[in-house]
Amino acid sequence: MAEASVLATPGARPAAMSHKALWAAAIGNLLEWYDFGVYAYLASAIAAKFFPGSDPTASLLASFAAFGVGFLARPLGGIVIGRLGDTKGRKTALVLTIFLMALGTVGLGLLPSYDSIGVWAPILLVILRLVQGLAAGGEWGTSTAFMIEWAPQDRRGFFGSFQQVSTAGGTLLGSAVAAIMTSALSSDAMLDWGWRVPFLLSVLLLAVGAYMRQSVGETPSYEASREAVADQPVVAGLPLGALAFGFTIFWTIAYYTLLAWMPSFTQRFAGLSASQALWSNTIGLIAMVIAVPCWGALSDKVGRRPILMASAILIGLLSYPLFSLMAGGTGLALVLPIQILFGILLALYSGAGPAAISEIFPTHLRSTWMSSGYALAVAIFGGFAPFIATWLIQVTGSPLAPTYLYLLPSAVISLLVIWSLKETAGAKLA
């Protein structure tokens, strides 16, 4: 009865319930992004097991292409699961996503290699990545809406930042597990069976996330908007979805270039071993996870736009000189502080971003169009970022090509979108 009375009052958000909802969404999100992201850190082993060939670069490109295929399903997941979140509730959608992600990840851990079943191995791998993509497409927007709608009006930046804390935390967990496995096992053991362990650990993680999500009710904002879902056609949100798309372009390219692809770059051009590259990336992720809520809280005080613009400008301008320094092959002593700096700068966007993109939409369209716009941008620009970065280097012969042909243009595009948005920090949710 207490919960029912709270939900009957639009905007009522008792602190205990708000914090419980925040952690339920964040922990489930962390586990899903561990599942989705661990693939990138084991790309070399996956390339050898599922895409064998005489050219290591071609095999790695095939592996990254399969990584990107998972992102192709994200727009569909954003539309279907995002709409489910707007019509049947955020909670229903979030429980579905965590089970789909676990199915895809455990399946990858159990999948026979190319040597065992031939061409069916890469085919099944792609199918499982598509399942993961469906889950990820619905997860991001729905969990973000869940957090923002439970947040106090003057703390949405801080609450929303935990969406990215949990996303980066899941990536961090995947990177750390891969680093531990790579350090603890010989290269032969890692290639033989060790690469499967991080995927199979998803079984243990699933129960925690599912329990947390089942234990929390719907948001007050969603309950108050139920009638609006039926009154207004879903296509009314299309222009706002386009803004979310442009908003996300820099965010996703920077995230997947500076994090998912970075271990491959530092091994090839910065003189790091596989273990050093993973540990350096892990420490950079830790710096990001620590910084994100600080920038999210700051956005509640100074506004979203200054924080977002600072991130795009600084990363856009600094990526070329910093990648130039790393490409000199000077080793871990130089790469590590650069990765920490990139983590902190990316945290600016990731801290203010979830609240800013959520505040573009009215509640009854938020899950559908935020999920769809975000997922489509990630599918086109982010999921294939490791592939595109590797391809750009191969085509141009320059290890710096991704910085000026991919990162910098994306920063300009998203800056224009941010400039067009109204400042929404502290404003009431529509």
C-alpha positions, 0 to 999 in steps of 0.5 A, a space after each residue: 500500500 505504501 508503494 501504491 500511495 507513492 506511485 499515485 502522486 506524480 513526482 513523489 520519490 522517497 529517498 530509500 526507494 529512489 536509491 533502491 531503484 538506482 542500484 537495481 538498474 545500475 547493477 543489472 546494467 553493469 552485468 549486461 555490459 560485462 557480457 556485451 563488452 568482454 568480447 572486445 578484450 578477447 578479440 585476438 583469441 576469438 579471431 584464432 578460434 572462429 576466423 582462422 587464416 594465414 593473415 592475422 590482420 584479416 582474422 582480427 578484422 573478421 573478429 571485429 566485424 562480428 563484434 560490430 554485427 551485435 550492434 546491428 541488432 541494437 536499433 531493433 532492440 531499441 525499437 521493440 524493447 524500448 516500446 515495450 518499456 513505454 507501453 508495459 513498463 520499464 521493469 518488464 523491459 529490463 527483466 527481459 533484457 538481462 535474460 536475453 543478454 545472459 543467453 547470448 553470453 553463455 552461448 558464446 562460452 559454450 560454442 564449439 570452435 571452427 576446428 570442431 564444426 567448421 563454418 557453423 562456428 562463425 555463423 552461430 557466433 554471429 547469431 549469438 552476437 545478434 541476440 546480445 545486440 537485441 538486449 543491449 539495444 533495449 537496455 541502455 535507453 530503458 535503464 537510463 529512463 528508469 534511473 532518471 525518472 526515479 531521481 530527485 529533480 535537482 539530482 538527475 545528473 548525478 543519478 543518471 551518471 550511474 548509468 554510465 558508471 555501470 556501463 563503464 563498470 561492466 566494461 571494466 569488469 570484462 577488461 579486468 577478468 580478461 587481464 587476469 586470465 591473460 596474466 594467469 594462463 599461458 598463451 596456449 591455455 588461454 587460446 585453448 580454453 581460458 577465453 571461455 571462462 569470462 563468458 561462462 561467468 555470466 551464469 553467476 552474475 545473472 541471478 544477482 541482476 535478475 533479483 535486483 530488477 524484480 524487487 523494484 516497482 515502476 517509476 512515478 513518472 511512468 505511472 503518471 504518463 500511462 494515458 499519454 501513451 495511448 493519446 499520442 502516436 509514437 511517430 511524434 517522437 521522431 524529431 527528438 529521436 533524431 536529436 538523440 542520434 546526433 547527440 550520441 555520435 561522438 559519445 559512442 565513437 569516443 567510447 569504443 575507440 578509446 576503450 574497446 579498441 585501445 588494447 589492440 592499438 597499444 599492442 600494435 603501435 605502443 610496444 605493450 604486451 597483451 597483458 600490459 595493454 589490458 591492464 592499462 585499459 583497465 586502469 583508464 576505465 577505473 579513472 573514468 568510473 570514478 570521474 563520471 558521478 563527479 561530472 554528473 553531479 557538477 552538471 546539476 550545478 552548472 548545467 549539462 551543455 558546458 560539461 558536454 561541450 568541454 568533453 567533445 572539444 578536448 577529446 577532438 583536439 587532443 586525440 591526434 597529439 596523444 595518439 602520436 605520442 603513444 605510436 612512438 612505441 615508448 611503452 607503458 609509462 607513457 600509455 598509462 597516463 594518457 589512458 587515464 586522461 582519456 578516461 577522465 575526459 570521456 567521463 565529462 560526456 558520460 557524466 552529463 550525457 544520460 540526464 541530458 539525452 533523457 531530458 530531450 523526451 517526454 516520459 511517454 516517448 522516452 524509452 522508445 525514442 531514446 533507445 532507438 536514437 541512441 542504439 542506431 547511432 551506436 550501431 552505425 558508428 560505435 559498434 564498428 569503431 574497432 573495425 573502422 579504426 583498424 581499416 583506416 590504419 590499413 588503408 592510410 598506412 597511418 596509425 593516427 588516421 582514426 583520430 582525424 578521420 573518425 574522432 574529430 569529425 564526430 566531435 564536431 557533429 555532436 557539438 552542433 547538436 548540443 549547441 541546439 539543445 536547451 539547458 534542462 538541468 533542474 527543469 521538471 521532466 515532461 
